[in-house]
């Protein structure tokens, strides 16, 4: 049946997963006074914004938020752009956030862009991990691990009601 979409995560479960991810980020950075959240545009950036709110609620961490824009289909064709101006990541604990991890290409290129600066630490976070790696990268913190076929598609819709679909 073409066009059929199955709800994998509904709004309330996504919010619980984001809160749990926030606790995991805090637990992993308990010795830090601040962290830099970098969300891969567009949906990773929205998730990072929500994660920031949870972190500020549950921890004393000072949370800085930035968006990383790159072409997800052809990340090598154009430059990745971090933030709206000068973003200093030297010696900082950085958390890279994206919505879905499949081949690892986007996360790999995003991480490569970030580690061009001498980071103190880089942690990777995804809402859904599909386990179809073609690049040698993994997510340190995952909301949901889901085994799918290559033909199946995961779509994350973020708005007033967040939903993750499998089609």
C-alpha positions in Angstrom: 0.0 0.0 0.0 1.8 3.1 -1.2 1.4 6.2 0.8 0.6 4.4 4.1 2.1 6.0 7.1 2.4 4.3 10.5 2.9 6.4 13.6 6.1 5.3 15.3 6.3 8.0 18.0 3.4 10.3 19.0 3.8 13.7 20.6 3.8 12.6 24.3 6.4 9.8 23.7 8.7 12.2 21.8 8.5 14.6 24.7 9.4 11.8 27.2 12.3 10.7 25.0 13.6 14.3 24.7 13.4 14.6 28.5 15.3 11.3 28.9 17.9 12.4 26.4 18.3 15.7 28.3 19.0 13.7 31.5 21.6 11.6 29.6 23.3 14.7 28.2 23.4 16.2 31.7 24.7 13.0 33.3 27.4 12.9 30.6 28.4 16.5 31.2 28.0 16.7 35.0 31.5 18.1 35.4 30.8 20.9 32.9 29.4 24.4 33.6 28.2 24.8 30.0 27.4 22.9 26.8 26.9 24.0 23.2 24.0 22.3 21.5 24.4 22.2 17.7 21.3 21.1 15.8 21.5 20.0 12.2 19.0 22.2 10.2 16.1 22.0 10.0 14.7 19.3 12.3 17.8 18.6 14.3 17.9 22.4 15.1 14.3 22.2 16.3 15.1 19.2 18.5 18.1 20.9 19.9 15.9 23.9 20.9 13.5 21.6 22.7 16.5 19.8 24.3 17.8 23.1 25.5 14.5 23.8 27.3 14.7 20.4 29.1 18.4 20.9 30.0 17.7 24.3 31.5 14.8 22.9 33.5 16.7 19.9 35.0 20.3 21.1 35.2 22.5 24.1 36.2 24.2 23.9 32.8 24.5 27.1 30.8 23.2 26.0 27.3 24.3 27.7 24.2 22.3 26.8 21.0 23.4 27.0 17.4 22.2 25.7 14.0 24.4 23.9 11.6 23.2 24.2 7.9 24.5 21.7 5.3 23.2 20.0 2.3 22.0 16.6 3.6 21.9 15.1 0.2 25.3 16.3 -0.9 27.2 17.6 2.1 30.5 17.9 0.3 29.1 20.2 -2.5 28.7 23.2 -0.3 30.1 24.5 2.9 28.5 23.8 6.3 27.5 27.0 8.1 27.4 27.2 11.8 25.3 29.8 13.5 24.7 33.4 12.4 28.2 34.8 13.1 31.3 33.9 15.0 30.8 30.8 17.0 33.8 29.8 19.2 33.9 26.1 20.0 37.5 26.0 21.2 37.7 23.9 24.3 34.0 23.5 24.6 31.8 20.5 25.2 29.6 20.2 22.1 26.4 18.1 21.6 25.5 17.5 18.0 21.7 16.9 17.5 19.9 15.5 14.5 16.5 13.8 13.9 17.2 10.5 12.1 20.5 8.6 11.8 20.5 6.2 8.8 23.6 6.0 6.7 25.6 8.3 9.0 26.5 10.7 6.1 24.9 13.8 7.5 26.1 13.2 11.1 29.6 12.4 9.8 30.0 15.6 7.8 28.4 17.7 10.6 30.8 16.2 13.1 33.8 16.7 10.8 32.9 20.4 10.5 32.7 20.7 14.2 35.9 18.9 15.1 37.8 21.4 12.9 37.9 23.4 16.1 39.8 21.9 19.1 36.7 20.7 21.0 36.9 19.5 24.6 34.3 16.8 23.8 31.7 15.9 21.1 28.6 14.0 21.9 26.1 12.9 19.2 22.4 12.7 19.8 19.6 11.5 17.5 15.9 11.0 18.0 15.7 7.8 15.8 18.6 5.5 14.8 17.8 3.3 11.8 21.0 1.2 12.0 21.7 1.4 8.2 25.3 2.6 8.5 27.5 3.2 5.5 29.7 5.7 7.4 31.7 4.9 10.6 29.7 7.0 13.1 27.2 6.3 15.8 25.0 8.3 18.0 26.1 8.4 21.7 22.5 9.1 22.8 19.5 7.7 21.0 15.8 8.2 21.6 14.6 5.2 19.6 16.5 2.5 17.7 14.4 1.1 14.9 15.3 -1.7 12.4 13.8 -0.8 9.0 14.3 -1.9 5.5 16.1 0.5 3.1 12.9 1.0 1.2 11.1 2.3 4.3 11.2 6.0 5.2 11.2 7.6 8.6 9.8 11.1 8.7 9.9 13.4 11.7 7.3 16.2 11.8 7.9 18.8 14.4 5.3 21.5 15.1 2.5 21.9 17.6 2.2 18.1 17.7 5.4 16.3 17.1 5.2 12.9 15.3 7.5 10.3 13.8 6.2 8.2 10.9 7.3 5.1 9.1 6.2 4.8 5.5 
